[in-house]
Amino acid sequence: MIMNVYDMCDYDIRSLKGRIHQVLVPVGSLEQHGEHLPVSTDSVIIECIARTVSKRIPSLVLPTIIYGVSSEHKPLFNISLRNSTLSKMLSEICVSVCENEFTKIVILNGHHGNMGLLQYIPQNVAGIISNECAIQTINYWQLLDKAFDHAGHIETSLMLAIKPELVNMRKARKGSEINTLFGTVTSSILNGPNSFVKIAKNGIIGNPLGASPVEGKKLLKNITAGIIRAIHQFNSLSKK
């Protein structure tokens, strides 16, 4: 059963205390993903992942934060927050969750541009929340054995599996290629505003043309399994 806080009343949530300790916080973005995918792609994917994970590990799922740090996509479309804004928002959410007596928080990240600030959330709230509360972050693409892309094979396949009605494969185009060195360079360059078009003028990294819903379902299954393993490891370490 998915325990989506958005659909629950106060009594329902309070009745979970002492039985359910974990809260999932999905964080995405609102930014361009080529001409074939919607700007909500990162948020749609991470919301689906959170809901899928919650079916396997009892968790309270918070509403997806659909705005991320996306200024690297300028002048292509993005609605972006500053690092400090998203950091403060997530820090205060974590404090509030802990005040409501849920002690295990997992931030599920669906957007590369959010990575930098997320690693410091535990530091931001240290001394404010109880020592019994633990905050972890998972960037879902790091659980894959394939080079990640942007609006390429992986994201397009996931969207075809999750919300095919939002995908227009007739407009799909091949983007910039990915290799080991390129991935390292890309990760560094994309830390700056207006940087994405230096790498991918059409807004795509990778090749979406071979994407399929079958592949998307396999990816979703592998991602879910990886997140579950990671959460079990987090919980095991927090008991020591």
Rosetta blueprint (number, residue, H / E / L):
1 M L
2 I L
3 M E
4 N E
5 V H
6 Y H
7 D H
8 M L
9 C L
10 D H
11 Y H
12 D H
13 I H
14 R H
15 S L
16 L L
17 K L
18 G L
19 R L
20 I L
21 H L
22 Q E
23 V E
24 L E
25 V E
26 P E
27 V E
28 G L
29 S L
30 L L
31 E E
32 Q L
33 H E
34 G L
35 E L
36 H L
37 L E
38 P L
39 V L
40 S L
41 T H
42 D H
43 S H
44 V H
45 I H
46 I H
47 E H
48 C H
49 I H
50 A H
51 R H
52 T H
53 V H
54 S H
55 K H
56 R H
57 I L
58 P L
59 S L
60 L E
61 V E
62 L L
63 P L
64 T L
65 I E
66 I L
67 Y L
68 G E
69 V L
70 S L
71 S H
72 E H
73 H H
74 K L
75 P L
76 L L
77 F L
78 N E
79 I L
80 S E
81 L L
82 R L
83 N H
84 S H
85 T H
86 L H
87 S H
88 K H
89 M H
90 L H
91 S H
92 E H
93 I H
94 C H
95 V H
96 S H
97 V H
98 C H
99 E H
100 N L
101 E L
102 F L
103 T L
104 K E
105 I E
106 V E
107 I E
108 L E
109 N E
110 G L
111 H L
112 H H
113 G H
114 N H
115 M H
116 G H
117 L H
118 L H
119 Q L
120 Y L
121 I H
122 P H
123 Q H
124 N H
125 V H
126 A L
127 G L
128 I L
129 I L
130 S L
131 N L
132 E L
133 C L
134 A E
135 I E
136 Q E
137 T E
138 I E
139 N E
140 Y H
141 W H
142 Q H
143 L H
144 L L
145 D L
146 K L
147 A L
148 F L
149 D L
150 H E
151 A L
152 G L
153 H H
154 I H
155 E H
156 T H
157 S H
158 L H
159 M H
160 L H
161 A H
162 I H
163 K L
164 P H
165 E H
166 L H
167 V L
168 N L
169 M H
170 R H
171 K H
172 A L
173 R L
174 K L
175 G L
176 S E
177 E L
178 I L
179 N L
180 T H
181 L H
182 F H
183 G H
184 T H
185 V H
186 T H
187 S H
188 S H
189 I H
190 L L
191 N L
192 G L
193 P L
194 N L
195 S L
196 F H
197 V H
198 K H
199 I H
200 A L
201 K L
202 N L
203 G L
204 I L
205 I E
206 G L
207 N L
208 P H
209 L H
210 G H
211 A L
212 S L
213 P H
214 V H
215 E H
216 G H
217 K H
218 K H
219 L H
220 L H
221 K H
222 N H
223 I H
224 T H
225 A H
226 G H
227 I H
228 I H
229 R H
230 A H
231 I H
232 H H
233 Q H
234 F H
235 N H
236 S H
237 L H
238 S H
239 K L
240 K L
